[in-house]
Amino acid sequence: MPTIKFTSNLKRFYPNLSPITAECSTVSEAVEVINQNYAGLKDYIVDENGALRKHVNIFIGNQLVKDRERLQDALATGDEVYVMQALSGG
């Protein structure tokens, strides 16, 4: 089963945020698992069409997801999925 991990900056919105290990075979399914565990977080990650928002990146291991529109990148047992928000400022 893949493990979904989050950047610590998201704890500002979800203080109890912790890694999730779940059965999911695509990034899209992982986003649904995230929303089941942390209601509303999906809306922060994807837009109304299900595409990854510009201020969010998802990595599978050390590879950035390729399908930002449909999130159909495949996941395998043992994969680590990282959800990261972009930071800005100076």
Buried (B, 14 or more C-beta within 10 A) or exposed (E): EBBBBBBEEBEEEBEEBEEBEBEBEBBBBBBBBBBEBBEEBBEBBBEEEEEBBEEBBBBBEEEEBEBBEEBEBEBEEEBBBBBBBEEEEE
